[in-house]
Amino acid sequence: MPHHITLDHISYAHPGEPPLFTDLSAVFSAPLTGLIGDNGTGKTTLFRLILGEIKPSQGTISTPPRIAHLPQDLGLSEHQHLADIFGITKILRALDALESGDYSPSLYDTIGDAWDIEERTFAALAEYGFSPALTTNAADPHAIHDLLMRPLDTFSGGQTVTAALTALLRSNPEFILLDEPTNNLDSAAKNRLFAALETLACPALIISHDRDLLARMNAIAELHADREGRAHLHTYEGNYDTYRAARKAEESAAHRRVSEAKNEMRKAERERIENQIKLDRNARRGRDFERSKRKPGLAMGLDKNSSERSAGKLRAAHESMVADARAAVSEAQENLRVQERIYLELAQDALPAGRKVLELQRVRKDPCASTQQSAELKNAYTQNTVSRETQPYKVDYSSRRQEFPEALVLTGPEHLRIMGANGSGKTMLLNAIAHANDPDYRSPVLPAYRVLYRLDNAAYLPQRITLDPERTLLETVQRANPGASEQHLRDQLARLLFRRESVHQRIGELSGGERFRAALATVLLTDPMPQLLLLDEPTNNLDISSVDWLVQALDAYTGALIIVSHDEDFCERIRIDRTLSLSAKTLREAPC
């Protein structure tokens, strides 16, 4: 069977919604095809149709038997383990049962020939740079087993994606579907992914907004919604740069056709007016001639009737020309892309330059520490004791980039980037900062820094958006902003491209990018607006135009910002005043 996917005139609509796809046809056969489109145009829905999770209302989809899929919401389940990604959990439990003395024949059937599955899986993880595997003793079977049975939510987002990609690439697929595979990946992991994609033995269809990844594609498939909300699919040969050049040429041609059609319409209108003036002038002359009575009445009547018939035909012809010209303009304008853009403006009081926002003190993980130091270490695990400083504070720092400093103080509207390899503790530190003023917060893992002070008015958007999937968008935003009127919230949501009845969509029905905008609405629509924003991988699942808006919004934001992001293109476009660099090596405990 050929290793390609064929869509043959498929149509689909979500229950109770207008059609999303109508008569959609395509063939995906290029080695690497990037699937792009605005959030909500149906990229993930198209993947679900290909996987057979949902069925088209019309048309057929032909696929190879073995399709490997990397989902967008990987790791959100609270009950998944690392072994679940590889599909070996039952085998590991069967091995555990045998080791405990249970010799049931069914256990041998479950294991089959996979007696060394733990070692082979561990070796694959290490080969693909899965950092927990690199720090686990390969000679200790119990350590390997414990690693494979660790819950996914104990790994970083980048580590989870790396593990999933390892499982996917080792499964001998005939076709691969990847949904935002570079989300959370550090630069080293990205490079390993790029190298793996270059040597794939089967085609891949990849949803992505990552321009570095899209630059490596052989074809770009674009989903774009028309004015009625129906998505159309157009495939361009070449990578993202080639696609942009082609789209620019198409847009120029479309604008030129609109301009030409408008010129023709103006010409037709001018000729119609000139003809009407001419007809009116001839009619006046006819009336003057009639009053002169130079012809017999019968002859004059015949001339009048003939003239009126000719005038009517001429008038009708010109009206038809004008109508045709207007129709041509409408048709030309239909071919123009309607690029909807977010235009939510952030309105907040500027944070004074000397206002202290954050103070961090490095936690020393010294196993030989004194009793007092041990108590401080325990406190860093359990809760953050923060001060309440409000006086202006002057910071003297010599470098914009600080490699794991002993202490860090953030003041005024500074923008701080926290960076480091996958597993270095970026999200854990961000969580500690976000919950600094919560005495009941308990960090599951020791953070790199203890929070001595944090500004009260802060908001946190985590890497993994966990809004209630059963609540509607409007209900979710109302719960976060109980003092705002429904009309005010609707007006603001419209600026985030949630218009009319779309505010009644359930959170679980939204795309990844739409869920991020929903979470953003719960934060940015509060009154007063937070003076400190904490963002963990904010560009995950955002379409390219939404990333552009986020860049502009953060540029206009007058509060302090702490951001974790592996999106180098995004970070280069926003203002970063300082960078805190964490090192996985530095974070390890030192020997006595």
LOVEX-190534 format. One record per residue (C-alpha): z, y, x. Coordinates in steps of 0.1 Angstrom, whole numbers, plus 5000, padded with zeros to 4 digits. Layout:
N
ZYX ...
END
This chain:
592
500050005000 499150355014 502050565025 501550865003 502851004970 500551094942 501351324912 498751274884 498851544857 502651534852 504551744828 508351784826 510952004808 514751994810 516351904777 516252204754 514352414780 510752534781 508352334802 509052344840 505852154850 502652134831 499651924842 500851914878 498851714903 499151664941 498851414969 501451424997 499951235027 500351475057 502851355084 505151645076 504851855045 507252145038 508052205002 509052574995 509552794965 512053024949 515352884937 514952734903 511252664905 511952284905 511852164941 514851924937 513751834902 510351724917 512251504941 514151344912 510951274895 509451114926 512650904930 512450794894 515850934885 514151124856 510851054839 507851294833 506951364797 503351314806 501351184836 502150934863 503750934898 502650674924 505050614954 505550354982 508250104975 510650215002 511550585000 514450725020 516151035006 518551295020 520151484991 521051854991 524651794980 525551535006 529251485012 530451654980 531751324966 535551274972 535150894972 532450834998 533050695032 530850705063 529950345057 528650435023 525850635039 524650325057 525150095027 527449865046 530749915029 530749575011 529949405044 532849575062 535149475034 533949125036 534649125074 538049255067 538748985042 537648715066 539848865093 542748845068 542248475063 540048465032 537148225038 535448235004 531748135005 530748464987 532048655018 529648475040 526848545016 527748915017 527748935055 524648725060 523448785096 525149125099 528149005119 527649285144 526949555118 529849775130 528649775166 525049845157 525950125133 528250285158 525550265185 523050435162 525450715154 526150775191 522350765199 521751045174 524551265187 527151205160 530051375178 532951165164 531150855177 530851015211 534651065213 535550725199 536350435223 533350205220 535349915234 537949935206 536649745175 539549885154 538650245163 535050185154 536050025120 538450325113 535650565120 533150395097 535750395069 536650755072 536050965041 533051195043 535051505034 537051465067 533851545087 532151885091 529051955071 526851925102 528451595112 527851455077 524151555078 523751405112 525251075100 523051065070 519951145090 520850855114 521050615084 517850745069 515850715101 517150365108 516250225074 512550165081 511250375052 507650415040 508150775029 510951015035 512351295012 514551555029 516351825009 517452105032 518051875062 519052155087 521952275065 525052295087 523352155118 524052315152 521252395176 521652055195 521551855162 518552055150 516651975182 517451605178 516151625142 512951795153 512351535180 512951255155 510451405130 507751425156 507951045161 508250935125 506150635116 505750745079 505051075061 507851315051 508251575023 510851825033 512452095011 513552375035 513952745040 514452705077 511652885094 512152695127 511652365108 508752495087 506952605119 506752225127 505052125095 501451995091 501152125056 503052365032 503352284995 504452584975 506052574940 505652914923 506553004887 504153204865 505153464840 506153194815 508353014840 506052724845 505752604881 502452554898 501952364931 499552474958 499152304992 498152485024 497052305055 499052405086 502552535093 504552815078 502753085098 499352955086 500752955050 501953315053 498553425066 496753245038 499153395012 498653745026 494853695023 495153564988 497453854977 495054104993 492153944975 494053944942 494954314945 491354394954 490154214922 492654404901 491554734917 487854644911 488554544875 490454864868 487555064882 485154874859 487454944830 487555314838 483755314841 483455144807 485955384792 484055684806 480755554793 482255494759 483655854758 480355994770 478455794744 480855914716 480256274727 476556214726 476656054692 478856334678 476356584692 473356404676 475256384643 475856764643 472156814651 471256584622 473356774598 471857104610 468356964605 469256834571 470457184560 467157334572 465257114546 462157104567 461456744556 461256584522 464556434510 463256074512 462156104548 465356274558 467355994541 465455724560 465955904593 469655944586 470155574578 468255464609 470155704631 473555584618 472555214623 471555294659 474755484666 476855204651 475154944673 475655164704 479255234696 479954864691 478254774724 480455024743 483654914725 482754554735 482254664771 485654834771 487354524756 485654304782 486754534810 490354534798 490354154795 489054134831 491954354843 494454134825 492953824840 493053974875 496654084870 497653734859 496653614894 499053854910 502353704920 505453824903 507953814930 511353864914 513954004937 517654034936 518754404934 522554374930 524154664948 527554624963 529854914953 533154924972 535455154990 534755175027 537255015049 538855265074 537755205110 541355165122 542554935094 543854605107 542054315090 542954005109 545153895138 544753545153 546853365179 545553065197 547352735190 547952535221 547652155215 549852055244 551551715239 554151815266 555152125246 558752235242 560652185209 560152545200 556452515207 556352195186 557852385157 555252655160 552552385161 553952235129 553952575112 550252615121 549552295103 551552375072 551452735064 550553075078 553253335082 551653675079 552854025084 552154315062 550754585085 548954885070 548955135098 545855215118 545254985147 543155045178 541554745195 540554745231 538054465238 535554445266 533054195253 531254135220 531353755227 534753595233 535053235244 538153095228 540453385236 544253375235 544353625206 541953815184 542354125163 539754245138 539754595125 537854815100 534454705088 533754475117 531554175114 532853865132 530753545137 532553225144 530352975162 530552645179 529152295178 529452065148 533051945146 534552225168 536752345139 534852645125 535252555088 538952455094 539652795109 537852975081 539952775056 543152875074 542053245073 541153225037 544453075027 546553285051 548553445023 549053125003 552552975013 551652644997 548452585017 548552275040 545752245065 544651875068 543751935105 545252155130 543252485131 542352645165 544252965156 547353065138 546953355114 549453625121 547953875097 545153895072 544154165047 545154085012 541954184993 539753905006 537253654991 535953325004 532753144997 533052795012 530252575026 530552334998 530452514964 532852344940 532452524907 533152334876 529852164867 530552154830 531252524825 528352764818 527453034843 528753304820 532053124814 532553074852 531953444859 534153554830 537053344843 536853514877 536453864861 538653864829 538754234826 534954284824 532954294792 530454034785 527654284784 528554424818 528654074833 525253994817 523754314831 525054224866 523953854863 520453984854 520354154888 521053814903 518053684884 520153514856 518553664826 518953624788 519853264778 519953134814 523553264816 524452974792 523252704817 525852474830 526752504866 525752134872 522252214860 521652484886 519852444918 521752464951 520652824957 521452924921 524952774925 525452994955 524353304936 526753194908 529653164933 528653494948 528853654913 532453534909 533253724941 531054034941 531654124904 535454154907 537154494904 538254594929 535654434951 537154244982 537354435014 537054115035 534353855029 534453505044 531153315043 530652965055 526952875060 525853125032 522053055037 522352685028 519952615000 518852974996 515153044992 513553275017 513553584994 517253534986 518053525023 516253855027 518354004999 521553875014 520654035047 520154365030 523354325009 525554255040 523954545058 525154775030 528554605027 531354845039 534054595042 534854345070 532954015073 533753685089 530853445089 530153095100 526353015103 524052805124 521053005110 520053195141 517253385124 519653505097 522353595123 519853795143 519054005112 522554095102 525054315120 527354105142 529954315161 531854025177 531453655182 534353405185 533053095202 534952765196 534452475220 535052115209 536052045245 538552325246 540052215213 540951865226 544451805237 545151835274 546851555293 550451605306 
END
